[in-house]
Amino acid sequence: MSDETNQEELGATIVNQPKAEAPKKEKTILGDFEMQKKLGQGGMGEVYLARQISLDRAVAIKLLNKEMAKKKGFVERFEREAKSMGKFIHPNAVQVFAYGVLNNQHYLAIEFIDGKSMQNWMDQLGKLPIGDAIHILLRCADALRVAHQEHNVVHRDIKPDNILVTKKGVVKVADFGLAKAVGAGDDEDMSLTQSGTGLGTPLYMAPEQARDAKHVDFRTDIYALGITLYYFVTGKLPFGGDTVVKLIMAKESGKYDNARKHNREVPEKLDMIIDKMIQKDKQHRYASCDELIRDLDALGLEHSSLSFIGGEATSARRTVAAGGGGTGQTKLNMTSMGKTSADIALEAAERLAAKDTTFWYIKHTNQKGQTVITKMQAAQVQQMIKADLIDVKAAGRHGEKGEFLPLAQYPEFQDFMKKRLAKQSAQSRGINMKEMYAKIEKEQKRRNIFRWIRDKVEGVLGGVGFILYLAVIAAVLYGIYLGFPFVREYLETKMGYPPPAKAPVDPGTGPNELAPKSP
């Protein structure tokens, strides 16, 4: 029995003897920050919840691992990137507040997020409504756009764990700890990649990053965003494998099931966008976040706020305009400033539907032309109307009993159906929405043909396949050689073509004898 135990028992048996209080643990002070509790630990160090004394606010403190701190090149780069990201201010990115060194301890003070990661939400929800997934992707793309264009920095570790959502529904891209300036020299990156922390997460990383983590560009982040979007709308990952090597080989093959195969609610146009994002050859991906934002915006499926956030979820409108022509200037989102009464009505209906957990029965015509009755919640009905997956003549009823009425007669769907009818009317006047995607579809067909040919060529040109390929060519040529006399005979007998003239032979000589020379 320890002395401490004896003291506790003695204090409990002596009348009026006050029990000795345990000594208070001294608070750890790191410059302007009062450490409170440990939040987690990663490859680069530990993360603590702390209070910034001067401003009396909660922050997260990242302490650099002592082993990392021994590497001069890594520390210099860590400090340089901390200062660079300190200038990176975006409403959808976790902000860096301070960087310092105290008693040989390198630390980074960053914004504390009072919420959960999207991986936590995916573990709970399984998959996301299409509108929620696009809402999150657009804000991540906004943040990455500024990082790419204004700071020339690639994140290199985009994944659901690094996408945080506050309790009010604000999306934040976190952990630029693996970020790398495009064009940085190999020596600068060596300490990071050798430590294993610069390699990213295999499930989401692009093939070129798996081959060489030091040489990446902005399209590497777009690939990871594409894998993340696929995961959000299907609850599955497009590529898998029992080992990291098999996973990378699967990505190198570029073969996967389309998102619509796992979730029929995914519109074909969104499926095409995902396909373009996760092409194994980066030359075939979106060249910039501007292009990606433009195509996602054109779908018109984004939820104004996240439906799975309880309480008063903020609208969290985007504040960085797409299509800035590479200037990287932060601009006000004119869409949010100029919202019409119809937009406000739609947002109100979406918030109301998000809280409705009861089921509706919708009678509509499916893609095969069959009349079917589908059971779904109000938010799903709204989403399908926006995605043009429910025809304008569809009817519904609230609950199992009752009469089917046109969806336009229900307050939950009235404004959505009006917008749908207006769009259909515009299409009938020649404003065909499909023209917006004609280029994408044409490009998709060309890419699929090219990919098929390339895969076939790669397959036959490897090892034994190459020999077989040559054998097939030789067999075809030999077959042509053997068949030529028959073709010639056919032409002579059936088509009336004269046989080729033969050289005259002197009757005094045999076929194998030379003709006598003239004197």
C-alpha positions in Angstrom: 0.0 0.0 0.0 1.5 3.3 -1.0 2.0 6.3 1.3 -0.6 8.2 -0.7 -3.2 5.5 0.1 -2.3 5.5 3.8 -2.8 9.3 4.0 -6.1 9.1 2.3 -7.4 6.4 4.7 -6.1 8.3 7.8 -7.8 11.5 6.7 -11.0 9.5 6.4 -10.9 8.1 9.9 -9.9 11.0 12.1 -12.8 13.2 13.1 -12.5 16.8 12.1 -9.2 16.1 10.4 -9.4 18.0 7.0 -8.4 15.8 4.1 -5.2 17.0 2.4 -6.0 18.6 -1.0 -4.2 17.2 -4.0 -1.6 19.7 -5.2 -3.0 21.7 -8.2 -1.3 20.9 -11.4 0.6 23.9 -12.7 -0.7 25.3 -16.0 1.6 25.1 -18.9 2.2 28.5 -20.5 3.7 28.7 -24.0 4.2 32.3 -24.8 0.7 33.9 -25.2 -1.0 30.5 -24.9 -2.3 28.6 -21.9 -2.3 24.9 -22.7 -5.5 23.1 -21.5 -5.8 19.6 -22.9 -4.4 17.3 -25.5 -6.7 16.8 -28.6 -4.7 14.4 -30.6 -1.4 13.3 -32.1 -0.1 12.9 -35.7 3.1 12.2 -37.6 4.3 15.7 -37.2 3.6 16.2 -33.5 0.8 16.8 -30.9 -2.3 19.0 -30.9 -3.6 20.8 -27.8 -6.6 22.9 -27.0 -5.3 26.2 -25.6 -6.4 29.7 -24.6 -4.8 32.7 -26.2 -4.3 34.9 -23.1 -4.2 38.3 -24.8 -7.4 37.8 -26.8 -9.1 35.3 -24.4 -10.1 32.9 -27.2 -9.8 29.2 -27.8 -7.1 28.1 -30.3 -5.5 24.8 -31.3 -1.7 24.5 -30.7 0.4 22.2 -32.8 3.7 21.2 -31.2 6.3 20.0 -33.7 7.7 16.6 -32.9 11.2 16.7 -31.3 12.6 14.3 -33.9 11.3 16.6 -36.7 12.8 19.6 -34.9 16.3 18.1 -35.2 16.1 18.4 -38.9 17.2 22.0 -39.9 15.8 21.8 -43.4 12.4 20.7 -42.2 12.2 23.3 -39.5 13.1 26.1 -41.9 10.4 24.9 -44.3 7.9 24.5 -41.5 8.5 28.1 -40.4 8.4 29.4 -44.0 5.1 27.7 -44.8 3.6 28.7 -41.4 4.3 32.3 -42.3 2.9 31.8 -45.8 -0.3 30.2 -44.6 -0.6 32.9 -42.0 -1.3 35.3 -44.9 -3.9 32.9 -46.3 -7.2 34.1 -45.0 -10.3 32.5 -46.3 -13.6 31.8 -44.6 -13.4 28.1 -45.6 -9.9 27.4 -44.5 -8.6 27.0 -40.9 -6.6 30.1 -40.2 -3.0 30.2 -38.8 -2.7 32.7 -36.0 0.9 32.5 -34.8 4.2 30.6 -35.1 6.9 30.6 -32.5 9.8 28.8 -30.7 10.0 28.7 -26.9 12.6 26.5 -25.1 13.4 24.8 -28.3 9.7 23.9 -28.8 8.3 24.9 -32.2 4.6 25.6 -32.1 1.9 26.7 -34.4 -1.4 28.4 -33.2 -4.3 27.8 -35.5 -8.1 28.4 -35.4 -10.0 26.0 -33.1 -13.0 24.4 -34.8 -15.9 23.6 -32.6 -17.3 20.8 -34.7 -16.6 17.5 -36.4 -14.7 16.3 -39.4 -16.6 15.1 -42.5 -15.2 11.6 -41.8 -17.0 11.7 -38.5 -20.2 12.7 -40.3 -19.7 10.0 -42.9 -19.3 7.4 -40.2 -22.6 8.5 -38.9 -24.6 9.2 -42.1 -23.2 6.7 -44.6 -23.5 9.1 -47.5 -24.7 12.6 -48.1 -27.5 14.2 -50.1 -26.3 15.4 -53.4 -26.9 19.1 -52.5 -24.9 18.8 -49.3 -22.0 17.1 -51.1 -21.8 19.9 -53.7 -22.1 22.6 -51.0 -19.0 21.2 -49.2 -17.1 20.6 -52.5 -17.7 24.2 -53.7 -16.4 25.7 -50.5 -13.3 23.4 -50.4 -12.6 24.3 -54.1 -13.0 28.0 -53.2 -10.3 27.7 -50.4 -8.0 25.7 -52.6 -8.4 28.1 -55.5 -7.0 30.9 -53.3 -4.2 28.7 -52.0 -3.3 27.7 -55.6 -3.6 31.1 -57.3 -2.5 33.5 -54.6 0.0 31.4 -52.7 1.1 28.9 -55.3 0.6 26.1 -52.7 -0.7 22.5 -53.2 -2.4 21.0 -50.1 -1.5 17.4 -50.9 -3.7 15.8 -48.3 -7.3 16.6 -49.1 -9.6 14.0 -47.5 -12.8 13.9 -45.3 -10.6 13.9 -42.1 -9.2 17.3 -43.2 -12.6 18.8 -44.0 -14.1 20.2 -40.8 -17.6 21.5 -40.2 -18.4 23.8 -37.3 -21.5 23.4 -35.2 -23.1 26.1 -37.4 -22.4 24.3 -40.6 -19.3 26.3 -41.8 -16.9 24.2 -43.9 -13.2 24.5 -43.2 -10.3 23.0 -45.0 -7.7 22.0 -42.4 -4.1 20.8 -42.1 -2.0 22.5 -44.7 0.9 20.8 -42.9 1.8 18.8 -46.0 1.3 21.8 -48.3 4.1 22.4 -50.8 4.9 25.4 -53.0 4.8 24.4 -56.6 8.2 24.4 -58.2 10.1 24.0 -54.8 13.4 22.2 -55.1 13.9 18.6 -54.2 16.2 19.4 -51.3 13.5 21.5 -49.6 11.1 18.6 -49.7 13.5 15.8 -48.8 13.1 16.0 -45.0 9.4 15.9 -45.3 9.0 13.0 -47.7 11.7 10.9 -46.0 9.8 11.2 -42.7 6.8 9.7 -44.4 4.6 12.7 -43.6 4.7 14.2 -47.1 3.1 11.2 -48.8 -0.5 12.1 -48.1 -3.3 9.5 -47.7 -3.2 6.6 -50.2 -7.0 6.3 -50.5 -7.3 9.9 -51.8 -3.9 10.7 -53.3 -3.4 11.0 -57.0 -1.3 8.4 -58.9 1.4 10.9 -59.7 1.7 11.8 -56.0 2.1 8.1 -55.1 4.9 7.8 -57.6 6.7 11.0 -56.6 5.3 13.1 -53.7 7.8 15.9 -54.5 6.5 16.7 -58.0 2.8 17.6 -57.9 0.7 20.5 -59.0 -2.8 21.9 -58.5 -4.5 19.0 -60.3 -3.3 16.7 -57.5 -5.7 18.5 -55.1 -8.5 18.3 -57.7 -8.0 14.5 -57.9 -8.3 14.2 -54.1 -11.4 16.4 -54.2 -12.9 14.1 -56.8 -12.3 11.0 -54.7 -13.8 12.8 -51.7 -16.9 13.8 -53.7 -17.4 10.2 -55.0 -17.2 9.0 -51.4 -19.7 11.7 -50.2 -22.4 10.7 -52.7 -21.9 6.9 -52.6 -20.5 6.1 -49.2 -17.8 4.0 -51.1 -14.3 4.7 -52.5 -13.8 4.2 -56.3 -10.5 2.3 -55.8 -9.5 -0.3 -53.3 -6.9 -3.0 -52.5 -5.7 -5.3 -49.7 -2.4 -3.4 -49.6 -1.1 0.0 -50.5 0.6 -1.4 -53.6 -2.6 -3.0 -54.9 -4.5 0.3 -54.2 -2.0 2.3 -56.2 -2.1 -0.3 -59.0 -5.9 0.0 -59.1 -5.5 3.8 -59.5 -2.9 3.4 -62.2 -5.4 1.2 -64.1 -8.0 4.0 -63.9 -10.9 1.5 -63.8 -13.7 2.0 -61.4 -17.5 1.9 -61.1 -19.3 5.1 -61.9 -20.9 6.8 -58.9 -24.4 6.3 -60.4 -23.9 2.5 -60.2 -23.9 2.9 -56.4 -26.4 5.8 -56.1 -29.0 6.3 -58.8 -29.7 9.8 -57.4 -26.4 11.0 -58.8 -27.2 13.0 -62.0 -25.3 11.9 -65.1 -23.7 15.4 -65.4 -22.3 15.2 -61.9 -21.1 11.7 -62.6 -19.2 13.1 -65.6 -17.7 15.9 -63.5 -16.4 13.3 -60.9 -15.0 11.2 -63.8 -13.1 14.2 -65.1 -11.7 15.0 -61.6 -10.3 11.5 -61.0 -8.7 10.8 -64.4 -5.4 8.9 -63.8 -3.7 11.2 -66.4 -3.7 14.7 -64.9 -3.7 16.1 -68.4 -7.4 15.0 -68.7 -8.5 16.5 -65.3 -9.8 20.0 -64.6 -6.8 22.3 -65.0 -8.0 24.6 -62.2 -10.5 25.0 -59.4 -12.1 27.8 -61.5 -13.2 25.3 -64.1 -14.5 22.8 -61.5 -16.4 25.5 -59.6 -18.0 26.7 -62.9 -19.3 23.2 -63.8 -20.5 22.4 -60.2 -22.3 25.7 -60.1 -24.0 25.1 -63.4 -25.7 22.0 -62.0 -27.9 24.2 -59.8 -28.1 21.4 -57.1 -26.2 23.0 -54.2 -28.0 23.2 -50.9 -27.8 26.7 -49.4 -26.9 25.1 -46.0 -26.1 21.6 -44.8 -29.2 19.6 -44.1 -27.5 17.3 -41.5 -26.6 20.1 -39.2 -29.2 20.5 -36.4 -30.5 23.8 -35.1 -29.9 27.0 -37.0 -27.4 26.0 -39.7 -25.8 29.0 -41.3 -26.2 29.6 -45.0 -22.4 29.9 -45.3 -22.5 31.5 -48.7 -19.3 31.5 -50.7 -17.2 34.7 -50.7 -14.7 33.9 -53.4 -15.9 34.4 -56.9 -15.0 31.8 -59.5 -13.6 32.7 -62.9 -11.3 35.4 -61.6 -9.0 35.0 -64.6 -6.1 33.9 -62.4 -6.0 37.2 -60.5 -6.8 35.5 -57.2 -8.6 38.6 -56.0 -11.1 38.0 -53.2 -14.5 39.3 -54.3 -18.0 39.5 -52.8 -20.4 36.9 -54.0 -22.9 38.9 -55.9 -25.3 35.9 -55.9 -25.8 36.1 -52.2 -26.1 39.9 -52.3 -28.8 39.8 -55.0 -31.0 36.9 -53.9 -34.5 37.2 -55.2 -37.6 36.4 -53.2 -37.9 33.1 -55.1 -34.4 32.2 -53.9 -35.3 33.0 -50.3 -38.5 31.0 -50.6 -36.5 28.0 -51.9 -34.0 28.2 -49.0 -36.8 28.4 -46.5 -38.5 25.3 -48.0 -35.2 23.4 -47.9 -34.7 24.2 -44.2 -38.2 23.1 -43.4 -37.8 19.9 -45.4 -34.5 19.1 -43.7 -36.4 18.9 -40.4 -39.2 16.7 -41.8 -38.4 13.0 -41.2 -41.7 11.7 -42.4 -42.2 10.0 -45.7 -43.8 11.0 -48.9 -45.1 8.7 -51.7 -44.3 10.1 -55.2 -46.0 8.8 -58.3 -43.8 9.7 -61.3 -42.3 8.3 -64.6 -38.9 6.8 -64.3 -36.2 6.8 -66.9 -37.6 3.7 -68.6 -41.0 5.4 -69.1 -42.7 3.3 -66.4 -45.0 4.9 -63.8 -43.7 4.1 -60.4 -44.3 5.1 -56.8 -41.2 6.0 -54.8 -41.0 6.5 -51.0 -38.8 9.3 -49.9 -38.4 12.2 -47.5 -39.3 15.8 -48.5 -35.6 16.9 -48.8 -35.0 14.0 -51.2 -38.1 15.0 -53.3 -36.8 18.6 -53.5 -33.4 17.4 -54.6 -34.8 15.1 -57.3 -37.0 18.0 -58.7 -33.9 20.2 -58.9 -31.9 17.4 -60.6 -34.8 17.0 -63.2 -35.2 13.4 -62.0 -38.9 13.8 -61.4 -41.2 14.8 -64.3 -43.4 17.9 -64.1 -46.5 15.7 -64.1 -45.5 13.9 -60.9 -48.0 13.6 -58.0 -47.5 12.8 -54.4 -49.2 12.2 -51.1 -48.0 12.7 -47.5 -48.1 9.3 -45.8 -49.5 5.9 -46.9 -53.1 7.0 -47.2 -54.7 9.8 -49.1 -55.1 11.1 -52.6 -52.2 11.7 -55.0 -52.1 15.5 -55.8 -49.8 17.4 -58.2 -46.5 18.3 -56.4 -47.1 21.9 -57.2 -50.0 22.0 -54.8 -47.9 21.2 -51.8 -46.1 24.1 -50.1 -43.0 22.0 -49.7 -42.5 21.6 -53.4 -44.5 24.5 -54.9 -41.6 26.8 -55.5 -39.4 24.0 -56.8 -42.0 22.9 -59.4 -42.5 26.5 -60.5 -38.7 26.8 -61.1 -38.7 23.5 -62.9 -41.7 24.5 -65.1 -40.0 27.9 -65.9 -36.8 26.1 -67.0 -38.8 23.7 -69.1 -40.6 26.6 -70.7 -37.3 28.3 -71.5 -36.1 25.0 -73.1 -39.2 24.9 -75.3 -38.3 28.4 -76.5 -34.9 27.2 -77.7 -32.8 27.7 -74.5 -31.7 24.1 -74.2 -29.9 23.4 -71.0 -28.2 20.4 -72.6 -26.1 22.7 -74.7 -24.3 23.8 -71.5 -22.9 20.3 -71.3 -22.5 19.5 -75.0 -18.8 20.1 -74.8 -18.4 18.1 -71.6 -20.2 15.1 -73.1 -18.3 15.3 -76.4 -15.0 15.5 -74.5 -16.1 12.6 -72.3 -16.8 10.4 -75.3 -13.5 11.2 -76.9 -11.7 10.5 -73.6 -13.5 7.2 -73.1 -12.5 6.1 -76.7 -8.9 7.2 -76.1 -8.8 5.5 -72.7 -10.1 2.2 -74.2 -7.5 2.3 -77.1 -4.7 3.2 -74.7 -5.6 0.4 -72.2 -5.7 -2.1 -75.1 -2.4 -0.9 -76.4 -0.8 -1.0 -73.0 -2.1 -4.5 -72.5 -0.8 -6.0 -75.7 2.5 -4.1 -75.6 3.7 -5.6 -72.4 5.9 -8.7 -72.2 4.3 -11.8 -73.7 1.5 -9.6 -75.0 3.9 -7.9 -77.3 5.0 -11.2 -78.8 1.5 -12.3 -79.3 0.7 -9.0 -80.9 3.5 -9.5 -83.4 2.3 -13.1 -84.0 -1.2 -11.9 -84.8 0.1 -9.3 -87.2 2.3 -12.0 -88.9 -0.6 -14.4 -89.1 -2.8 -11.7 -90.7 -0.1 -10.9 -93.3 0.5 -14.6 -94.0 -3.3 -15.1 -94.5 -3.4 -12.2 -96.9 -0.5 -13.8 -98.8 -2.2 -17.2 -99.0 -5.5 -15.7 -100.0 -4.2 -13.5 -102.7 -4.2 -16.2 -105.5 -7.8 -17.0 -104.7 -8.8 -13.4 -104.8 -7.0 -13.0 -108.2 -8.8 -16.1 -109.5 -12.1 -14.8 -108.4 -11.5 -11.5 -110.1 -10.5 -13.2 -113.3 -13.5 -15.6 -113.5 -16.3 -13.7 -111.9 -15.5 -10.1 -112.5 -14.0 -10.4 -116.0 -10.6 -8.9 -115.2 -8.0 -10.2 -117.6 -5.1 -12.2 -116.2 -1.7 -10.5 -116.1 0.2 -10.8 -119.4 3.0 -13.3 -119.3 6.4 -12.7 -120.9 6.8 -14.5 -124.3 8.9 -17.7 -124.2 11.1 -18.7 -127.2 9.8 -22.1 -128.5 13.4 -23.3 -128.9 14.2 -22.9 -125.2 12.8 -24.5 -122.2 11.4 -22.6 -119.3 14.7 -23.0 -117.4 17.0 -22.5 -120.3 18.5 -19.2 -121.4 17.6 -17.9 -124.8 20.5 -17.8 -127.2 22.3 -14.6 -127.5 21.9 -12.8 -130.8 25.1 -12.6 -132.9 
